[in-house]
Each structure stands twice: as C-alpha cells, then as structure tokens.
C-alpha cells in the first residue's frame, strides 16, 4: 500500500483548500513523504481545523503500521477511531508489477502516480494515536486494483474523502462508528487518474 506520497501545494494553499483556521506546520511543504517521517495532517481542534505535523506510522505490537484496514475498525483500531485526521495528498506513489502466466505479480515493480483526475489536492482519511498517524485503506476500485496489484486477491486503496462534506464528517468526533463506515469506501474510477512515474 502507499508508503510514499507527495504534496505539491504550499501550506497556505492547503489552508485555503481545507478551510484551516490555524497553521502550526513546522515541516517543509511542498515535499515528498515516507514512513517514519513527519508529515502534514489536518486535525479538528476547539479553535477549528489545524494543519500540523505528526509521525507517519502507528505502533501495533512490535510493528509500525502506516496503513490501517477499514475492516479492522471494530478490532485493533477501535480505541483510536475517535482520533481522526486527514492527510492532504497530491500524488500517491504505488508500485505496479507485471503479471506472470498465472496472474501473479512477478519481476521488479515500477512506481506509478495516482492523483485526482482534476489535479486538485486530495483528502485521505487517517487515524491518530497520540503523535503517530496512519492512513485508512479499503477495497480497491478498478483503477487502483490495476495499478497497485501486488496482492491481486485482496487489492486495497487509500480511503479518499471525495467531498468537503465527507472531510467534515471524518473530522467530526461526535459521529458514531456506523456513520464512519459509510466513508470507508473506494473513490469512483473517474475521480482518480494514474500514470507511470518517470525516473
């Protein structure tokens, strides 16, 4: 799943796009982000939305988890589901494999960029445990399944919050978990585009 992404916008443009009241960011934006690094996230506070930073990767036992499955929100992630954040993402980097005769991934993967088809910044659902954060994933749509094909029997994708209302709902700490489940779904294929990343 996504372990690398890019933000192309400045923090001022992020604040405008997501109606952020306070900007507490102390890391460079634009930038390219990897697990264990400090990443920009949007949180809801009593003062309104804040753009701040957190460490990408939550501890689960002795593992660091950068992506959290939607089908685990009633299990291992239930205790942190009230602590929700939004990751601003311009381009997610996913790895694409050629398939062998049995339809299984083979050879060395190539990086692809997945982004909004309209080139606007995307909002990816996330959860937080203190100062550590993780992106939510759900079953993949057709486009994502073709590109991110390492696990063809269980293709996954990031949970994109595709409307301002969905962003507001995800950050609303009063919503019950039943309502949150409705947001953990794939984006429709035309909403995203994909292209190989030229190195």
N, C-alpha and C positions, 0 to 999 in steps of 0.2 A: 504494500500500500504506500501511499505518499510518504516519502522520507526526505523530500526536498521541494521547496516551493519558492516563488519569487513575489515580491511586491515592487511594482514599478512606480507607484504613486508616492508623493510626499506625504508626511503626516498631516499637513494642512488639508490636502485633498481627501485624505481618509476621514478627517474630522468632518468635512463638508458632506461626503458621501454617506456617512453613517450617523449624521446628526449628533456628533460627540460634543458634550458640554465642556469636558476638561481633557487636556492633553498632558499626560505625565510621562511621555515616552522619553527614554534615555538611551535608545539604541538607534543606529542609522537606518533611515528609510529614505529612499528605496534600498532594497537589499535582497540577498539570497539566503535562505534559512534552512538549517539542518537540525536533526535531533540533538538534544542536549544544549542547544544554543538558546540565547534569549530571543524571544520572538514577540512581535506586537500582538496584543489581543484587546478586544473590547469587552469591558465589564459594565454591569449596571451598578451604580452606587446611589446613595441617598441624594447626591448632587446631580445626578443624571448619568449619561454614558461617559465612560472614561476610556481613553486609549492609553494603555500601559504596557508593561512587558512582563513576561513570565518565562520559565524554563520549559522547553518543549520536551515532554516525556514524564509520565507519572509512574511511580513505583507500584508494582503489583507483585508482592513477594520479593523475589530476587531479580525480577525482570523490570526493565524500563519500557513502558508502553507508550508509543507515540500516537497510535490509532486505536480507538475503542469501538467495539462492535455494538450495533444497535440491539442485537438480541441478548446482550448482557446487562441491560439497564435495570432489570429486576434482580440481578445477581450481584456480581462483583462491583458494579458501578452504582448500585442504588444509593449508597451512602453519600456519594458526591453529586448526584443528579441535580441537587439544588444549586450547586456551584457551577453555573454555566457561563461560557464565554463565547465570543465569536472571533474566528481568525479571518482577517482580511487577506485575500489571496488573489493575485493577478494571474499567476500561472502555476499549476501543479505539475511537477515532473514525475511521470510514471514510466515504467520500464516495459517494453514490448519485446516478446520473444517470437521467433519463427517457430512454427509447429512441425513436429515430425509426422510420419505417416499415420500414427495413432492419435494425432491431435493433441499431443502433449508438448509443453514448452521444451525447446532444445537450443543449444548454442548460446552465444553471448547476446544478452539483451541490448536493445537500443533505447535511448531516452526519447520520450515524446512529451510535448507540452499540451496540457489540457487547460482551457480557459473559457470564459464566457464568449459566446458567439458574437456579442455586440462590443467586445473589448472593454467592458466596464469591470470594475473590481467586484469580485465575488465575496460572499459571506459563507464561511464554513463553520458548522456547528462544532462546539468544543465543550469539554468539561474541565474542571479545575479541582485540584487537591492542594490547598494552600497555594504555594507559589509555582506549582507544576501543572501543566496543561496537556491535553490530548485531544486530537481531532476525532469526531464521530464518523463511523462508516456504516453503510447499508448495502443491500444487494445492488449490483451494478446495473445500469441501463445498457442499451445495446452498444453505444459508442464506447463507454468506459470498459465494457467487457471485452471489446475487440482490442483496445489498446493495452489495458492492464490485464494481461492474460496469463500471468504466472500460475494462477490456480483456476483453471477452466471449469472445474466442478463447483467452485464457490467464488465466482467473481464478485469483487467488492468495489465500492467507490466512496469518495468523500460525501458527506451529507451537506449539500448546498442549500442554503436558505434563500429561496429564489425571489422573495418579495420583501419589501420593508415590513409588512405585517408579520411575516414569518420570523424575521430578525427580532422584532419587538416581542413576539411570543416566546422565542427561545430565551431571551434575557429576562423575561418576567418570572421572578422567583415564586410567585403565587400560583402559577399554573400547575395542575395535577399532572402526574406522570402519564395518565391516559391521553391528555392533550399533546404532550411532548412526543408520544409515539407517532402521532399523525405527521409530525415534521420530519421524522427519520425515514425518509423515502428518497428514491432516486430522482434527480432532475430529469425532465423530459429531454430526449435526444436533441431537439433543435436548440436548446438553451446553451449547450456546450459545443465547442469545436476542438479539434485535435490536429496536431502536425508534428512530424519528426523534428527533434532538436538537432540543428546542425552545430557541430563542434568546431 
